[in-house]
Amino acid sequence: MTHLDKLESDSIYIIREAYNKYNKPAMLWSAGKDSTTLAHLVRKAFLGKVPIPAIYIDTGYHFQEMYDFRDKIADEWGLNLVVSKSQKAEEKGITPEDKLKCCGERKTQALKDTMAEKGFDALLLGIRRDEHGIRAKERTFSPRDQDFQWDYKDQPPELWDQYKSKRESGQHLRVHPLLSWTELDVWKYIKRENLPVNPLYFAKNGKRMRSLGCKPCTDPVESNVKTVEGMIEEIKKSDTEERSGRAQDKEEAHAMQKLRALGYM
């Protein structure tokens, strides 16, 4: 069994475990490389079908390419797309000028409202440990309380495939099938499986997006890469962080930790 085979097998096991364990799971899908890889793994786990809804959080500030890719893949893969958008944020006039507040209202609160409305009790996400220091503290099965808060200082150990997946009253579970993958693993898997790729990842005029987010808060990196093969070689040589272009990571010390403790993805 190759390294990618092992990652795929482990992820599918986690996906099936979550589907069997919870009454109404859903999947978070951003139209980026990681969540699209997750959606593909869900399809593999269930013989080409995606039996859970795919939640797309629409902040109103995404690149047009993200919306176009979302609609195209949702149609081709038969996804049950649930668009989550905060009307309260629109009414309050909350903008990316205050990035932490904007993320809190347009992402976290929007997701809270959608999960309450639809009754979802578990959420599959495509986050990875190597993306960010605070995500490295995560567990594969990670509880959130009724206010979506996460206590990163008090988490159960996970040994081999032994997970604390029980959901207590008022909680929902975050499930992370790609937690042990790396950025390089994802791109190698995309190449192997010939997965669709959002065009924002490929270079135009010497720049490309390495991590997708909202237009006002995401900067491109310098690159001439226009193929997945080129992406793999570039990442092998890179000494910069994957999320170096994401504004919320640079807003203030521990900003990402604060956001995630309050329910951010």
Backbone torsions as a table, in degrees:
resi	resn	phi	psi	omega
1	MET	NA	128.4	179.6
2	THR	-77.5	170.0	178.1
3	HIS	-58.9	-45.0	179.7
4	LEU	-66.9	-37.4	176.5
5	ASP	-59.8	-42.7	-179.5
6	LYS	-65.3	-44.4	177.8
7	LEU	-60.7	-45.1	179.7
8	GLU	-61.3	-47.4	-179.1
9	SER	-60.9	-45.2	179.9
10	ASP	-63.6	-41.4	-178.9
11	SER	-66.0	-41.9	179.2
12	ILE	-65.2	-37.8	175.2
13	TYR	-58.6	-45.9	-179.3
14	ILE	-64.7	-42.4	179.2
15	ILE	-60.9	-46.9	-180.0
16	ARG	-66.6	-37.1	177.4
17	GLU	-60.7	-44.6	179.9
18	ALA	-66.4	-41.5	-179.5
19	TYR	-63.0	-37.9	-179.6
20	ASN	-76.6	-29.5	-170.7
21	LYS	-83.0	-34.9	-170.5
22	TYR	-111.0	154.2	-174.9
23	ASN	-74.7	-40.0	-174.3
24	LYS	-144.0	75.1	178.4
25	PRO	-80.2	157.4	173.5
26	ALA	-138.4	172.3	-179.2
27	MET	-124.5	138.0	175.7
28	LEU	-91.8	128.9	-176.2
29	TRP	-133.7	120.9	-176.7
30	SER	-103.5	-4.9	-173.6
31	ALA	76.5	11.8	174.5
32	GLY	-91.3	179.1	-173.1
33	LYS	-65.1	-40.7	-175.4
34	ASP	-71.5	-47.6	-178.4
35	SER	-72.0	-26.4	174.5
36	THR	-71.9	-37.2	172.7
37	THR	-61.9	-42.1	177.0
38	LEU	-60.8	-45.4	179.6
39	ALA	-60.5	-39.5	177.1
40	HIS	-63.4	-41.2	178.7
41	LEU	-65.6	-36.4	175.5
42	VAL	-63.5	-42.1	176.8
43	ARG	-60.5	-43.2	178.6
44	LYS	-64.4	-37.0	-178.2
45	ALA	-66.9	-26.1	-175.2
46	PHE	-126.0	40.8	169.6
47	LEU	55.1	46.2	174.4
48	GLY	89.9	-2.4	179.7
49	LYS	-109.2	155.0	173.6
50	VAL	-116.7	97.7	-172.1
51	PRO	-82.1	4.8	179.7
52	ILE	-123.7	150.4	178.8
53	PRO	-64.8	151.2	175.8
54	ALA	-109.7	114.2	-179.0
55	ILE	-89.4	125.4	174.7
56	TYR	-112.0	115.9	179.5
57	ILE	-85.1	112.9	-178.0
58	ASP	-100.1	105.4	-179.9
59	THR	-78.6	-14.3	-174.7
60	GLY	88.2	-1.4	-176.6
61	TYR	-122.6	18.3	-177.8
62	HIS	-79.7	159.1	174.3
63	PHE	-67.3	146.3	179.9
64	GLN	-59.5	-33.8	179.1
65	GLU	-61.0	-29.3	178.8
66	MET	-70.7	-43.0	177.7
67	TYR	-64.9	-42.8	-179.1
68	ASP	-63.5	-45.9	179.5
69	PHE	-64.3	-42.2	178.3
70	ARG	-55.6	-51.3	-175.9
71	ASP	-66.5	-39.0	-179.0
72	LYS	-64.9	-49.9	-176.9
73	ILE	-71.6	-37.4	177.5
74	ALA	-59.2	-39.2	179.2
75	ASP	-71.6	-46.1	-177.1
76	GLU	-67.5	-36.4	-176.9
77	TRP	-95.3	-1.8	178.3
78	GLY	66.6	38.3	-178.7
79	LEU	-76.6	140.9	172.0
80	ASN	-84.2	89.6	-171.5
81	LEU	-82.5	126.6	175.2
82	VAL	-115.5	112.5	-179.8
83	VAL	-89.7	122.7	-177.6
84	SER	-106.7	120.3	-178.0
85	LYS	-142.7	137.4	-177.5
86	SER	-89.1	107.5	175.7
87	GLN	-70.9	-30.2	179.5
88	LYS	-63.7	-38.5	178.4
89	ALA	-63.7	-37.4	177.0
90	GLU	-64.8	-45.6	-178.3
91	GLU	-64.6	-36.6	-179.6
92	LYS	-80.0	-11.0	-179.5
93	GLY	70.0	32.6	-179.1
94	ILE	-75.2	127.8	-176.3
95	THR	-124.7	168.9	179.8
96	PRO	-68.3	1.1	176.0
97	GLU	-58.3	-38.8	172.1
98	ASP	-106.2	93.8	-169.4
99	LYS	-64.9	-40.2	-179.5
100	LEU	-65.9	-43.0	179.3
101	LYS	-66.6	-40.4	-179.8
102	CYS	-63.1	-46.6	177.5
103	CYS	-61.7	-41.0	-179.2
104	GLY	-61.9	-43.2	-177.3
105	GLU	-82.5	-47.0	-171.8
106	ARG	-83.1	-19.0	177.5
107	LYS	-111.2	-64.1	-174.1
108	THR	-64.9	-49.3	-178.3
109	GLN	-66.6	-37.7	177.0
110	ALA	-60.4	-42.4	178.6
111	LEU	-66.6	-41.4	176.6
112	LYS	-55.5	-48.2	-177.4
113	ASP	-62.9	-42.5	-179.5
114	THR	-65.8	-43.5	-179.0
115	MET	-66.7	-36.5	177.4
116	ALA	-68.5	-42.4	-178.8
117	GLU	-65.7	-41.5	-175.8
118	LYS	-90.8	-15.5	179.5
119	GLY	76.9	25.9	178.5
120	PHE	-69.6	137.3	179.9
121	ASP	-113.7	-1.0	176.2
122	ALA	-152.3	150.2	-176.5
123	LEU	-136.6	120.8	176.5
124	LEU	-89.0	131.0	-179.5
125	LEU	-128.6	155.3	-179.0
126	GLY	-99.5	31.0	179.5
127	ILE	-74.5	157.9	-179.7
128	ARG	-131.2	150.4	-179.7
129	ARG	-62.9	-35.3	-173.2
130	ASP	-79.6	-3.5	-179.4
131	GLU	-69.4	-40.6	-170.9
132	HIS	-159.7	149.3	-178.1
133	GLY	-56.7	-40.3	-178.1
134	ILE	-70.9	-31.3	176.9
135	ARG	-72.7	-21.9	176.1
136	ALA	-67.9	-17.3	178.9
137	LYS	-85.7	-4.6	-174.2
138	GLU	-72.2	165.8	170.7
139	ARG	-116.0	163.4	179.2
140	THR	-65.2	-43.7	173.5
141	PHE	-110.7	113.7	-169.7
142	SER	-127.4	113.7	-177.1
143	PRO	-76.0	147.5	170.6
144	ARG	-124.9	139.1	-179.1
145	ASP	-78.4	-175.4	-174.6
146	GLN	-65.1	-19.0	176.1
147	ASP	-96.7	9.6	179.0
148	PHE	74.1	8.5	-175.7
149	GLN	-79.5	148.6	-176.0
150	TRP	-124.6	125.1	178.2
151	ASP	-95.5	91.5	-176.6
152	TYR	-71.4	-11.4	179.4
153	LYS	-87.8	-12.6	-176.3
154	ASP	-132.2	85.2	-178.5
155	GLN	-127.6	145.1	-179.2
156	PRO	-73.8	151.8	174.8
157	PRO	-70.0	151.2	174.0
158	GLU	-124.7	111.9	-177.4
159	LEU	-110.2	123.2	-177.1
160	TRP	55.0	-121.0	178.9
161	ASP	-108.4	29.3	178.5
162	GLN	-97.2	107.0	-175.8
163	TYR	-114.6	146.7	172.0
164	LYS	-89.6	90.1	-172.5
165	SER	-103.0	2.1	-179.2
166	LYS	-67.5	136.3	178.8
167	ARG	-102.1	121.8	177.0
168	GLU	-82.5	162.8	-179.8
169	SER	-58.0	132.1	178.7
170	GLY	86.9	-10.6	-179.2
171	GLN	-91.0	160.9	158.7
172	HIS	-127.6	157.8	-177.7
173	LEU	-105.7	134.4	168.2
174	ARG	-94.0	128.4	-178.2
175	VAL	-117.3	129.6	-171.1
176	HIS	-122.4	81.3	-177.1
177	PRO	-65.9	-20.8	-177.8
178	LEU	-102.5	14.1	-171.4
179	LEU	-57.4	-35.6	-176.7
180	SER	-90.4	-1.3	178.1
181	TRP	-78.1	159.1	171.7
182	THR	-111.5	168.3	176.4
183	GLU	-56.7	-42.0	-180.0
184	LEU	-65.7	-40.1	176.7
185	ASP	-57.0	-44.6	-177.4
186	VAL	-61.4	-47.4	-179.2
187	TRP	-67.4	-35.9	175.8
188	LYS	-65.1	-38.1	179.2
189	TYR	-69.5	-40.5	176.7
190	ILE	-58.2	-42.1	178.1
191	LYS	-64.7	-47.3	-177.3
192	ARG	-61.9	-41.5	-175.8
193	GLU	-90.7	-3.0	-179.0
194	ASN	55.3	49.8	-177.3
195	LEU	-80.7	151.0	176.2
196	PRO	-66.4	146.9	-177.2
197	VAL	-126.5	132.1	175.6
198	ASN	-59.8	129.3	-175.5
199	PRO	-62.0	-17.1	178.5
200	LEU	-63.0	-22.7	179.8
201	TYR	-73.5	-19.3	-177.3
202	PHE	-95.5	145.1	-171.3
203	ALA	-70.0	140.7	169.1
204	LYS	-134.2	127.9	179.6
205	ASN	54.8	37.7	174.6
206	GLY	80.6	13.1	179.1
207	LYS	-142.7	151.2	177.0
208	ARG	-149.8	166.2	174.9
209	MET	-90.4	131.3	176.1
210	ARG	-96.6	-29.3	177.0
211	SER	-137.7	131.1	-174.5
212	LEU	-91.1	138.9	177.5
213	GLY	-156.4	-156.2	179.5
214	CYS	-76.2	148.4	-175.6
215	LYS	-56.8	-45.5	-178.3
216	PRO	-71.1	-15.4	-170.8
217	CYS	-117.3	10.0	-177.0
218	THR	-129.6	121.3	179.6
219	ASP	-105.0	146.1	177.3
220	PRO	-77.0	164.3	173.3
221	VAL	-109.6	155.9	177.7
222	GLU	-72.1	128.7	-176.9
223	SER	-170.0	153.0	172.9
224	ASN	-118.4	15.1	-175.8
225	VAL	-72.2	129.9	-179.9
226	LYS	-130.1	8.3	178.2
227	THR	-138.3	160.3	176.8
228	VAL	-64.9	-38.6	178.2
229	GLU	-59.9	-42.2	177.6
230	GLY	-65.6	-35.2	177.9
231	MET	-61.1	-45.1	-178.8
232	ILE	-60.5	-45.8	-179.6
233	GLU	-66.5	-38.1	179.7
234	GLU	-64.8	-43.2	-178.7
235	ILE	-66.4	-36.3	177.8
236	LYS	-57.7	-33.1	-175.7
237	LYS	-97.2	-8.7	-172.7
238	SER	-73.2	141.4	174.3
239	ASP	-120.2	17.6	177.0
240	THR	-108.3	156.0	-179.3
241	GLU	-72.3	146.5	-178.7
242	GLU	-59.2	-39.6	-175.9
243	ARG	-96.2	25.6	-177.4
244	SER	-63.7	-20.1	179.6
245	GLY	-94.8	2.7	-176.6
246	ARG	-92.4	121.1	-172.0
247	ALA	-65.1	-36.7	-177.1
248	GLN	-65.8	-21.4	177.1
249	ASP	-76.1	-19.3	-177.0
250	LYS	-110.8	-4.3	-173.1
251	GLU	-58.2	-47.4	179.0
252	GLU	-162.5	167.9	180.0
253	ALA	-60.0	132.4	176.0
254	HIS	63.8	22.7	-179.1
255	ALA	-60.2	-44.1	-179.2
256	MET	-64.7	-37.8	178.5
257	GLN	-63.8	-41.2	178.7
258	LYS	-64.1	-44.9	179.6
259	LEU	-61.8	-45.7	-176.2
260	ARG	-69.5	-34.8	177.7
261	ALA	-62.6	-25.9	-178.9
262	LEU	-98.2	8.1	173.2
263	GLY	113.4	-1.6	178.2
264	TYR	-65.4	156.9	-175.9
265	MET	-75.8	NA	NA
